[in-house]
Amino acid sequence: MESRRSHRTALALLAFGVAVVALLLVGYYVRTKQVLQDEHMGEISHQLRAMQDELAHDTYAGYRAATQHGERIVTDLDLASAHAYLAYTYAILWGEHGDDTEALARSHLAKAQAAKIQHSYLTVAEGYLKLFGGDSKGAEVLLAAAATEPPTVDEGGCARHTFSLLSGALGIIQMHAGDLESAYRNLKAAQAELPADPRTNTALGKVLYHQGAEFQAANAFDTALRCEKDHAGAALGVALMALDLGKLDTAEKFVSRVLAASPAPSQRQLAIAHMANAVLLDQRNKAADADREQALAEGLKSPSKDLYLTLARRLLLIGKKEEAAAAVRQAPVRQWERPGLERDFAAFPSAGGFMAGKVYAETVASPFVCVETSPNAELVVTVDTAGCFGGSSTNLRLSINNQTATLKGEFGLTAGAHDGQPGPLHFPHSQEVALTQEERAQVVRTIGAAATHPESPSTCHSTTSLWARVTWRCADQAGKRPASGSISFGSSECGGLFETGYNRANGVDRAVEALFNRHRLDEARQATMRELHARASGKDGGVDEVP
């Protein structure tokens, strides 16, 4: 009996021991699996952070490195956020650097969208693919809906980065579409959230250059280069601008910087740098060396709008005007670049600069030439000035209704303007006159000539800034689509590398002044000044101060 009891006890102890060992083994397995899972997810997180760090550089090498991190992640784990980053990266490599990555971008976009995640990089990737694929309007609508008000400080750095990414992408899309004023506003909003972002600052520099504000553009490019010393886009921005302004030493410095960069920029960026170097060598009377640089640029087989504009600059410089015009016209741009293309080539302050603009101005009609011939059209020119003690706004409006043309001039005072945005108008007065067809054409050509030819910069002794805006709209005629457009540019500020150069805002201001005088519209300005003096002296109810 006792023996039987002992046997049962031993069996129970054995079973208990086995159970304990089993539990320990299960616990060890679960713990080991958890540790391995944690290590795995830790590696995934590390790869994601590395990918984000590479994207922040906004360089060709950075984008290529980011794709390597991303592909490692999705090979191991079908992670939706990694697909979103990859879609964004491949879209930029395709659209901005000329790599054959469109299919990869669309594939990763589809995989991320299938997961139904909300991700800012996914939104921007979709926007860029629309833009580069020809649907700039769809891209703008998508990003405008996503880029809401900036976050508060309490919402933290992630929210601020998200807003900056979305607003900056919206600004870049608007820049490509030619809506420079909206692009400027959104890029400035993005810059306010992340002041050191090289992508935002480079795009802002390009917009300011389009607007003729070379000094501010140089500051934006400089900020990008201080934050990312090997940023080829910003270095090329400075080089092409310096080339336009005749600052050959500065242009040579930044062209050399791109050509000597390690790791190397994209083929597209190198091609532009070689072509710019050809222009520099021509101006130093080294034609054979310039020919070799052009051959290197063309041999990279990575055409772009900037490459052909720089080629046009070179051909014009060596006296080949017809070939230069042909280079401008054959620029192999995608549809998404076309909305701003005419304005670039019409010698407005732009990525094409003065030399390419001169080619266009001498070979092609003004972009708003339709105002001369359309039965229903409008051309509006606004010039705003701002100084230490206030400013003024002058508005010239040419309206054509059933071939009947009128010219209206309006003048008023403002409390000042900032970056082309004037304050409320005080003491406005206007005057209107009828025009003959010949006078109508003469107004259009006067404004066109002023907007497409270089002018002297503002004097460094002046504290007055000057901004000009030209907008035009032409109704349907002979089965053609309505034509419209808008361009704005400002006077150069003094200081820095770019205190000299062309300044179309001054030329437009003088053209408007001449048209006011020629068509006896100056009574509007005189009426404003009479009211100002009456108010200041208390004769009309009185005010103690001028607005």
Buried (B, 14 or more C-beta within 10 A) or exposed (E): EEEEEEEEEEEEEEEEEEEEEEEEEEEEEEEEEEEEEEEEEEBBEEBBEBBBEBBBBBBBBBBBBBBEBBBBBBEEEEBBBBBBBBBBBBBBBBBBBBBEBBEBBBBBBEBBBEBEEEBBBBBBBBBBBBBBBBBBEBBBBBBBEBBEEBBEEEEEEEBBBBBBBBBBBBBBBBBBBBBBBBBBBBBBBBBBBBEEBBBBBBBBBBBBBBBBBBBBBBBBBBBBBEBBEBBBBBBBBBBBBBBBBEBBEBBBBBBBBBBEBEEBBBBBBBBBBBBBBBBBBBBEEBEEBBBBBBEBBBEBEBBBBBBBBBBBBBBBBBEBBEBBBBBBBEBEBEEBBBBBBBBBBBBBBBBBBBBBBBBBBEBBEBBBBBBBBBEBBBBBBBBBBBBEEBBBBBBBBBBBEEEEBBBBBBBBBBBBBEBBEBBEBBBBBBBBEEBEEEBBBBBBBBBBBBBBBBBEBBEEEEEBBBBBBBBBBBBEBEEEEEBBBBBBBBBBBBEEBBBBBBBBBBBBBBBBBEBBEBBEBBBBBEBBBEBBEBBBEEEEEEBEEBB
